[in-house]
């Protein structure tokens, strides 16, 4: 970027910081640039100055940008090998504990927390009556969609294929053509709440915390603070699940034992 363009881009970031419930300073610049540029193309704006004015004047565009900036790429049973590891964790925990609390953060449109609930219901060695799942996200729109529990097969999303790890998907979703509705027996295991991992801090301790594919977008200077939140939200022997390209920071590795290092599943020491 030239000095002039960089200043204009920073103006957009300041406008986001002032008017959108999102903390751009915590995210790496390349990620922010990709998402903002995509919105600029959608709105036919040719400069950052023009887009900054648009953000200042257009409520709908601020909402659309918020949705674009929120990490919302997800699917049911994403990375199936990890779910086999989690299956063992839930079997062990439900056999030993009265209640097993699972937090999916961020949960985007709800497919990850619903996957946890479906897995618990589908496995005869997991006592699903002991499992309670919380899905949280910064985006109210994503959470509204998650609460509805309705998903559609599209050109880029094959819901039936995503549900193949289940022994009988029809027990957990009602299908009408390309539309899939999560059944009430699954939904009753999952609650959804607004929560910003950066601004809102830790939650009450959970037995399992899934935070997958968020850390890769966070600026290196702020990953430690985010990890502080995750750690403070874990029970003493809680299980942390990260994305397949993420890892526990080296200065914290002595706090975790890998249950399956390749699948990024760790037990807190």
C-alpha positions as CSV (number, residue, x, y, z in Angstrom):
1,X,0.0,0.0,0.0
2,X,1.1,3.5,-0.6
3,X,1.1,6.0,2.3
4,X,-2.0,7.6,1.0
5,X,-3.9,4.4,0.5
6,X,-2.7,3.1,3.9
7,X,-4.1,6.2,5.6
8,X,-7.5,5.7,3.8
9,X,-7.6,2.1,4.9
10,X,-6.9,3.1,8.4
11,X,-9.8,5.5,8.1
12,X,-12.1,2.6,7.3
13,X,-10.7,0.7,10.3
14,X,-11.4,3.7,12.6
15,X,-14.9,3.9,11.2
16,X,-15.4,0.2,12.0
17,X,-14.1,0.7,15.5
18,X,-16.4,3.6,16.1
19,X,-19.6,2.3,14.5
20,X,-19.5,-1.5,14.3
21,X,-19.5,-3.9,17.3
22,X,-16.2,-5.4,16.2
23,X,-12.6,-4.9,17.3
24,X,-10.5,-4.6,14.2
25,X,-7.3,-4.0,16.2
26,X,-7.2,-7.7,17.3
27,X,-7.3,-9.1,13.7
28,X,-4.5,-9.3,11.2
29,X,-4.5,-6.7,8.5
30,X,-4.6,-9.2,5.6
31,X,-7.8,-10.7,6.9
32,X,-9.4,-7.4,7.4
33,X,-8.3,-6.2,3.9
34,X,-9.8,-9.2,2.2
35,X,-13.2,-8.9,3.9
36,X,-13.4,-5.1,3.4
37,X,-12.4,-5.3,-0.2
38,X,-15.1,-7.9,-0.9
39,X,-17.7,-5.5,0.5
40,X,-16.3,-2.7,-1.5
41,X,-16.7,-4.7,-4.7
42,X,-20.3,-5.6,-3.7
43,X,-21.1,-1.9,-3.3
44,X,-19.2,-0.7,-6.3
45,X,-17.0,1.6,-4.2
46,X,-13.6,2.3,-5.8
47,X,-11.7,3.8,-2.9
48,X,-11.4,3.4,0.9
49,X,-12.4,7.1,1.3
50,X,-15.7,6.4,-0.5
51,X,-16.3,3.2,1.5
52,X,-15.6,5.1,4.8
53,X,-18.3,7.6,3.9
54,X,-20.7,4.7,3.0
55,X,-20.1,3.1,6.4
56,X,-20.7,6.5,8.1
57,X,-24.1,7.0,6.4
58,X,-25.5,3.5,5.7
59,X,-26.8,1.4,8.6
60,X,-27.4,-1.6,6.3
61,X,-23.8,-1.6,5.1
62,X,-22.5,-1.5,8.6
63,X,-24.6,-4.6,9.4
64,X,-23.4,-6.3,6.2
65,X,-19.8,-5.6,7.0
66,X,-20.2,-6.9,10.5
67,X,-21.5,-10.2,9.0
68,X,-18.6,-10.3,6.6
69,X,-16.0,-9.7,9.3
70,X,-17.5,-12.4,11.5
71,X,-15.8,-15.8,11.0
72,X,-18.7,-17.8,9.6
73,X,-17.2,-20.6,7.5
74,X,-18.5,-23.8,9.1
75,X,-20.1,-27.1,8.4
76,X,-21.5,-30.1,10.3
77,X,-18.7,-32.4,11.5
78,X,-15.9,-30.4,9.9
79,X,-12.7,-32.4,10.0
80,X,-14.3,-35.8,10.8
81,X,-11.2,-37.2,12.3
82,X,-11.4,-34.7,15.1
83,X,-14.9,-35.7,15.9
84,X,-13.8,-39.3,16.4
85,X,-11.4,-38.0,19.1
86,X,-14.1,-35.9,20.6
87,X,-16.4,-39.0,20.7
88,X,-13.9,-40.7,23.0
89,X,-13.8,-37.5,25.2
90,X,-17.5,-37.4,25.6
91,X,-17.8,-41.1,26.3
92,X,-15.2,-40.8,29.1
93,X,-16.6,-37.6,30.5
94,X,-20.3,-38.7,30.6
95,X,-19.3,-42.0,32.3
96,X,-17.5,-40.1,35.0
97,X,-19.4,-36.9,35.6
98,X,-23.0,-35.8,36.4
99,X,-22.9,-33.1,33.8
100,X,-20.6,-32.3,30.8
101,X,-20.6,-28.7,29.6
102,X,-19.4,-27.9,26.1
103,X,-18.7,-24.5,24.7
104,X,-18.5,-23.8,20.9
105,X,-17.0,-20.4,20.5
106,X,-17.4,-18.9,17.9
107,X,-20.3,-21.1,16.7
108,X,-21.2,-19.2,13.5
109,X,-24.5,-20.6,12.2
110,X,-24.7,-23.3,14.8
111,X,-23.6,-26.3,12.9
112,X,-20.7,-27.0,15.3
113,X,-22.7,-27.1,18.5
114,X,-25.4,-29.1,16.8
115,X,-22.8,-31.5,15.7
116,X,-21.7,-32.0,19.3
117,X,-25.3,-32.6,20.3
118,X,-26.0,-35.0,17.4
119,X,-22.8,-37.0,18.2
120,X,-23.9,-37.3,21.8
121,X,-27.3,-38.6,20.8
122,X,-26.0,-40.9,18.1
123,X,-23.4,-42.8,20.2
124,X,-24.9,-45.4,22.6
125,X,-21.8,-45.0,24.8
126,X,-22.4,-41.3,25.4
127,X,-25.1,-40.3,27.9
128,X,-26.6,-37.4,26.1
129,X,-28.7,-36.5,29.2
130,X,-25.5,-35.3,30.8
131,X,-24.4,-33.1,27.9
132,X,-25.2,-29.4,27.6
133,X,-23.8,-27.3,24.8
134,X,-23.5,-23.6,24.5
135,X,-22.9,-21.9,21.1
136,X,-21.8,-18.3,21.2
137,X,-21.0,-15.8,18.5
138,X,-20.4,-12.1,18.1
139,X,-23.0,-11.9,15.2
140,X,-26.7,-11.7,16.2
141,X,-27.7,-12.6,12.7
142,X,-25.7,-15.8,12.8
143,X,-27.2,-16.7,16.2
144,X,-30.7,-16.1,14.9
145,X,-30.0,-18.5,12.1
146,X,-28.5,-21.0,14.5
147,X,-31.6,-20.9,16.8
148,X,-33.8,-21.7,13.8
149,X,-31.7,-24.7,13.0
150,X,-32.6,-24.7,9.3
151,X,-29.9,-25.4,6.7
152,X,-29.9,-25.6,2.9
153,X,-27.8,-27.5,0.4
154,X,-26.4,-25.1,-2.2
155,X,-23.9,-25.1,-4.9
156,X,-21.1,-25.0,-2.3
157,X,-22.8,-26.7,0.7
158,X,-23.9,-30.4,0.7
159,X,-25.7,-30.8,4.0
160,X,-26.4,-34.5,3.5
161,X,-22.7,-35.2,2.9
162,X,-21.8,-33.2,6.0
163,X,-24.1,-35.5,8.1
164,X,-22.6,-38.8,6.9
165,X,-20.6,-39.4,10.1
166,X,-24.0,-40.1,11.8
167,X,-25.4,-43.6,11.8
168,X,-28.9,-42.4,11.0
169,X,-29.1,-38.6,10.1
170,X,-32.9,-38.7,9.7
171,X,-33.1,-39.2,13.5
172,X,-31.6,-35.7,14.0
173,X,-32.7,-33.7,11.1
174,X,-35.9,-33.5,9.1
175,X,-35.2,-33.2,5.4
176,X,-37.5,-31.6,2.8
177,X,-35.6,-31.6,-0.5
178,X,-32.5,-29.5,0.0
179,X,-33.7,-28.0,3.3
180,X,-32.7,-29.6,6.6
181,X,-34.3,-28.8,10.0
182,X,-32.6,-29.8,13.1
183,X,-35.0,-31.8,15.2
184,X,-36.1,-30.6,18.7
185,X,-34.5,-33.5,20.5
186,X,-31.1,-32.1,19.3
187,X,-32.0,-28.5,19.8
188,X,-32.9,-29.0,23.4
189,X,-29.3,-29.8,24.2
190,X,-28.0,-26.5,22.8
191,X,-28.3,-22.9,23.9
192,X,-27.1,-19.9,22.0
193,X,-25.8,-16.6,23.4
194,X,-24.1,-13.5,22.2
195,X,-20.5,-13.4,23.3
196,X,-17.4,-11.6,22.0
197,X,-14.3,-13.5,22.9
198,X,-12.2,-10.4,22.8
199,X,-14.4,-7.9,24.6
200,X,-16.5,-10.1,27.0
201,X,-13.7,-12.3,28.5
202,X,-14.1,-15.7,30.1
203,X,-17.1,-17.8,30.9
204,X,-17.8,-20.2,33.7
205,X,-15.6,-23.2,33.4
206,X,-16.5,-25.7,30.7
207,X,-15.4,-29.3,30.4
208,X,-14.8,-28.9,26.7
209,X,-14.1,-25.7,24.7
210,X,-14.0,-25.7,20.9
211,X,-12.4,-22.7,19.4
212,X,-11.5,-23.7,15.9
213,X,-10.2,-21.5,13.0
214,X,-10.4,-18.2,14.8
215,X,-6.8,-17.9,16.1
216,X,-5.4,-17.9,12.6
217,X,-7.1,-14.6,11.9
218,X,-6.0,-12.9,15.2
219,X,-3.0,-10.6,15.2
220,X,0.0,-12.2,16.8
221,X,0.1,-9.5,19.5
222,X,-3.4,-10.4,20.8
223,X,-3.3,-14.2,20.6
224,X,-2.1,-14.4,24.2
225,X,-5.0,-12.4,25.5
226,X,-7.5,-14.6,23.6
227,X,-5.8,-17.7,25.0
228,X,-6.1,-16.2,28.5
229,X,-9.9,-16.1,27.9
230,X,-10.0,-19.7,26.7
231,X,-7.9,-21.0,29.6
232,X,-10.0,-19.2,32.1
233,X,-13.1,-20.8,30.6
234,X,-11.7,-24.3,31.0
235,X,-12.2,-26.6,33.9
236,X,-9.0,-27.7,35.6
237,X,-8.8,-30.9,33.5
238,X,-10.9,-29.4,30.6
239,X,-10.4,-30.3,27.0
240,X,-9.5,-27.6,24.4
241,X,-10.1,-28.2,20.7
242,X,-8.3,-25.9,18.2
243,X,-8.4,-25.7,14.4
244,X,-6.3,-28.1,12.3
245,X,-3.8,-25.4,11.4
246,X,-3.7,-23.9,14.9
247,X,-1.7,-24.9,18.0
248,X,-1.1,-24.1,21.6
249,X,1.4,-21.2,21.9
250,X,4.9,-22.6,22.8
251,X,5.0,-20.6,26.1
252,X,1.9,-22.4,27.2
253,X,2.6,-25.9,26.0
254,X,3.5,-27.2,29.5
255,X,-0.1,-26.4,30.5
256,X,-1.6,-29.0,28.1
257,X,-1.3,-32.7,27.4
258,X,-2.2,-33.7,23.8
259,X,-5.0,-36.1,23.6
260,X,-4.5,-36.1,19.9
261,X,-1.9,-33.5,18.8
262,X,-2.5,-34.0,15.1
263,X,-6.3,-33.4,15.5
264,X,-5.5,-30.5,17.9
265,X,-7.3,-31.9,21.0
266,X,-5.6,-31.1,24.3
267,X,-6.3,-31.7,28.0
268,X,-5.5,-28.9,30.4
269,X,-2.9,-29.9,33.0
